[in-house]
Amino acid sequence: MRSLRVGLAGVGRFGRLHAAALARLPGVQLAALADSDGPLLETVADRHGVEARYRDVLDLIGDDSLDAIVLATPDELHFQQATAALTKGRHLFIEKPMAGTWREASLLRNQAKESGVHLQVGMILRYEMSHRLLYQQVVSGRFGRLVSIQCRRNCSRTSFAKIADRIHTVYRTLVHDIDLLLWLTGSRVDLVMSLEYREGSHLAPEGCFALLRLESGCVAQLESSWFVPEKAPANLVGDAWNGCIDSGLSVVGTCRSARIEGLKSPLQVWTDQGSQCPDAVLWPELDGQVHGALRDQLEDFVLSIRQARRSTVACLDSAVESIRIAEAIVDSSRTGNPVRLGATPQSD
Ligand SMILES: NC(=O)c1ccc[n+]([C@@H]2O[C@H](COP(=O)([O-])OP(=O)(O)OC[C@H]3O[C@@H](n4cnc5c(N)ncnc54)[C@H](O)[C@@H]3O)[C@@H](O)[C@H]2O)c1
């Protein structure tokens, strides 16, 4: 069987990890790269021996030798680039968030369904082993009925400037937790209340706090802010990363409860600059290779295309619904009113 020819758009901080993972995935040829930053494009392409190099993502999308495209470009470009890729009939993996509005996300889903291509969104936590083990227990019924879920995703203060005027915090970080919530409960969110903490007048609030009710009766609290101090233990310590995501998930059921602490790495390193607990599960880099959940989700993307089946882990409807809930969270913070979500008009 010939290799699946994959093109990657965006070789920035996260795209470089995608490139390293794709370059070593069995049955895959990382056949083309695109980035508007010429020197960066050359460096990453040379590193992985990729010949086709484009400064314009639309040229990569127009390369008819490609079977599939991975988009790791800035969030605000996803919808336009994804629309172009789907119009060309390419299988598509989009980093989260898949689009900036629920309408746009729904359009992408419909377009993918109509053209029969595989569309997957980078909800990486579904592929992280602790979350998968928890999910297995929850769906097997061992937790009984889910009573409450708390999600925390607090990021380094120093990372805020990069996103402050580009994307709202809910779309940048909380979409991960919204998707987790839908996945773990298998239920719809029907009520959203939220508040923001703001220090400036940026597009993104520095803090975002939401209380959600699911149709199942479960209540969820989500929190994301950008105040983790510089000297907090760093779990992002790769070439392109430096900082901390202080994340946590707590699940209470009528029979069991559980928690996952994102900073509880078994590896602790102390340096003169501060302490580190390097990520060993999401996208650890070792000898130029990327392992963990990022690699596993790309492998699932490729296998879903090869076997012409849906992913058993990723869920496009949930990714679309996450954007709908993100919109409701932003709306509730803006108006100060709760938002009731009606039935989902389109689903599988
Ligand atoms: N799943 C996760 O946990 C996770 C983590 C980090 C980032 N991400 C997502 O990955 C995506 C990329 O994030 P990042 O942190 O790597 O951003 P980044 O800014 O570091 O990289 C973006 C790259 O796109 C290039 N680019 C910008 N405009 C372009 C254009 N018009 N045409 C071609 N290239 C262009 C830039 O030169 C840059 O190299 C975002 O959607 C982000 O939300 C996901």
PDBQT file of the ligand as one rigid body, heavy atoms in Angstrom, charges set to zero:
ROOT
HETATM    1  N1  LIG A 401      -3.959  20.958  20.833  1.00  0.00    +0.000 N 
HETATM    2  C1  LIG A 401      -3.206  21.711  21.623  1.00  0.00    +0.000 C 
HETATM    3  O1  LIG A 401      -3.000  21.407  22.781  1.00  0.00    +0.000 OA
HETATM    4  C2  LIG A 401      -2.554  22.950  21.052  1.00  0.00    +0.000 A 
HETATM    5  C3  LIG A 401      -1.476  23.537  21.711  1.00  0.00    +0.000 A 
HETATM    6  C4  LIG A 401      -0.889  24.667  21.131  1.00  0.00    +0.000 A 
HETATM    7  C5  LIG A 401      -1.403  25.196  19.955  1.00  0.00    +0.000 A 
HETATM    8  N2  LIG A 401      -2.463  24.595  19.365  1.00  0.00    +0.000 N 
HETATM    9  C6  LIG A 401      -3.034  25.160  18.129  1.00  0.00    +0.000 C 
HETATM   10  O2  LIG A 401      -2.083  25.053  17.071  1.00  0.00    +0.000 OA
HETATM   11  C7  LIG A 401      -2.243  26.142  16.183  1.00  0.00    +0.000 C 
HETATM   12  C8  LIG A 401      -0.910  26.826  15.992  1.00  0.00    +0.000 C 
HETATM   13  O3  LIG A 401      -0.497  27.367  17.234  1.00  0.00    +0.000 OA
HETATM   14  P1  LIG A 401       1.021  27.783  17.500  1.00  0.00    +0.000 P 
HETATM   15  O4  LIG A 401       1.130  28.034  18.951  1.00  0.00    +0.000 OA
HETATM   16  O5  LIG A 401       1.936  26.807  16.846  1.00  0.00    +0.000 OA
HETATM   17  O6  LIG A 401       1.087  29.171  16.709  1.00  0.00    +0.000 OA
HETATM   18  P2  LIG A 401       2.389  29.849  16.120  1.00  0.00    +0.000 P 
HETATM   19  O7  LIG A 401       2.038  31.292  15.962  1.00  0.00    +0.000 OA
HETATM   20  O8  LIG A 401       3.602  29.484  16.890  1.00  0.00    +0.000 OA
HETATM   21  O9  LIG A 401       2.542  29.192  14.667  1.00  0.00    +0.000 OA
HETATM   22  C9  LIG A 401       1.724  29.538  13.582  1.00  0.00    +0.000 C 
HETATM   23  C10 LIG A 401       2.557  29.411  12.305  1.00  0.00    +0.000 C 
HETATM   24  O10 LIG A 401       1.725  29.748  11.194  1.00  0.00    +0.000 OA
HETATM   25  C11 LIG A 401       2.447  30.610  10.345  1.00  0.00    +0.000 C 
HETATM   26  N3  LIG A 401       1.494  31.483   9.629  1.00  0.00    +0.000 N 
HETATM   27  C12 LIG A 401       0.852  32.565  10.096  1.00  0.00    +0.000 A 
HETATM   28  N4  LIG A 401       0.044  33.082   9.151  1.00  0.00    +0.000 NA
HETATM   29  C13 LIG A 401       0.192  32.283   8.063  1.00  0.00    +0.000 A 
HETATM   30  C14 LIG A 401      -0.374  32.308   6.764  1.00  0.00    +0.000 A 
HETATM   31  N5  LIG A 401      -1.276  33.222   6.395  1.00  0.00    +0.000 N 
HETATM   32  N6  LIG A 401       0.012  31.358   5.898  1.00  0.00    +0.000 NA
HETATM   33  C15 LIG A 401       0.928  30.421   6.259  1.00  0.00    +0.000 A 
HETATM   34  N7  LIG A 401       1.494  30.352   7.475  1.00  0.00    +0.000 NA
HETATM   35  C16 LIG A 401       1.124  31.281   8.357  1.00  0.00    +0.000 A 
HETATM   36  C17 LIG A 401       3.384  31.404  11.226  1.00  0.00    +0.000 C 
HETATM   37  O11 LIG A 401       4.530  31.867  10.504  1.00  0.00    +0.000 OA
HETATM   38  C18 LIG A 401       3.758  30.353  12.273  1.00  0.00    +0.000 C 
HETATM   39  O12 LIG A 401       4.926  29.639  11.921  1.00  0.00    +0.000 OA
HETATM   40  C19 LIG A 401      -3.324  27.051  16.792  1.00  0.00    +0.000 C 
HETATM   41  O13 LIG A 401      -4.549  26.765  16.189  1.00  0.00    +0.000 OA
HETATM   42  C20 LIG A 401      -3.357  26.630  18.247  1.00  0.00    +0.000 C 
HETATM   43  O14 LIG A 401      -4.622  26.838  18.881  1.00  0.00    +0.000 OA
HETATM   44  C21 LIG A 401      -3.030  23.491  19.863  1.00  0.00    +0.000 A 
ENDROOT
TORSDOF 0
